Amino acid sequence: QVQLVESGGGLAQPGGSLRLSCAASEFSFSHYAMSWARQSPGKGLEWVSGIYNDGSDAHYADSVKGRFTISRDNAKNTVDLQMNSLRPEDTALYFCTKYYTDSGRLRDLSEYDLWGQGTQVTVSS
């Protein structure tokens, strides 16, 4: 079954860290760029970070630049998001998503064709 499964969400204190992981199955993972997106209550879906198929380039939304790091392991078919210096405004449901090709601008969420079910991140003291 072609799918993306996220894990690693939970509760963190402001200033804390969490690491999200996404496991891909039943498609040629190394051929596609991947991204993380998030949705907060009352807000639209927001692109967070993306990485090219070979890991050669990564991009970040201004809101997370310098705090989040995306990485991938093509041997394990996984893409991770390391989140440091978390803020209450990072609270959201985080989704892993597959881009339609190996590289590109990555920020247009209409260009993604497979989504995971999401993992909840809550940042609160």
N, C-alpha and C positions, 0 to 999 in steps of 0.2 A: 504494500500500500504506500503510495506517494504521500509523505507527510513530514511535518516539522513538529517537534515536541520540545517545548521550553521547560526549563527547570531552574531552580535557584532563587526564586523570589522569596520574599518574607518581610519581616519588620526590621528596620534599622534605625538607629538614632541619628539625628543630624550630625554630620561630620564623619559618620561611619561608612562602611563599605559593604558591598554585596557583589557577587559574581553570578551572572546569568549564563546559562548554557543552552544551546539549541542543537538537538540531534536530528539529522536529516536521513531519510530513508527512501529507497526505491527510485532515485533519479541520479544523474551524473553530477553529483555535488560540485566537483572541481571545475565544472564548466560554467558555473554561474556566480555572479556577484550576489552577496547576501547583505541584508540590513536588519537593524532593529528599529522598531517604531513603538510609540506609546500613546495611550489614550487616558486622559484624566477625566474625572467626573465633570460634566458640563463643558468639556473642551473637545475639539476635533482630534482626529488622528494626527500625530506629529512624527515625522521622520527624525530619528535620533542619530544613527551612525550607519555607515555602510563600508564594505570592504570588497575589493575586486576578487575575481575568482582565484587568482594565484597569490593573493595576499600582498601584492606589490604596492597597493595604494589603499588608504583608508580615509574616510571623510567623516566630519562631525558637524552636528548642529552647533551654532554659536552657544546655545544654552548649556551644552555639556562639554565643550572643548576644554581640554586641560584637566578634566576630571574623569572622563570615561575613556576606556580603551577597548577597541574591538580587535578580535583576533580570530583566526580559523585554523583548523587542522584538517587538511584534505584527506589525510590517511584515516582519520577517525570520523569524517563527515560531520564535524561539529563547528559551530561558530559561537564564540563567547563574547560577553560584554562585562568587562571589569568596571565597576562603578565605585569611585572614591569620592570623598568629600560630599557625601549625599546631603541634599537639602529637602525640606518639606515639599517644595514644588516639583521634586522628582517623583513624588507619589503618583503611580499610574499603573495601568495594566500594560505590560511590555510584551510585544509580539516580535517573533522572528519571521522574516519574510524573504522569499526568493525573487531575485531580479530576473527579467526575461532574457538577459544575455550576460556576457562575462564582465562587462565594464560599462561605464557611462556616467551620467550626472548623478544618478542614484537617489536624488532627492524627491523625484516625482513618484508618489505612492501608487499612482494609476499604472505604473510600469512593472508592478510586482504581481506575480501570478500564483503564488502559493503562500499561505499564511498558517502559522501555528495557532494554538488555542489561547495562548497568552499565559503569562505568569504575573502575579500581583506583587508589586513593590510598594511598601508603605514606609515613609520616613517620618518618624514622630518620636518625641521625647515622652 
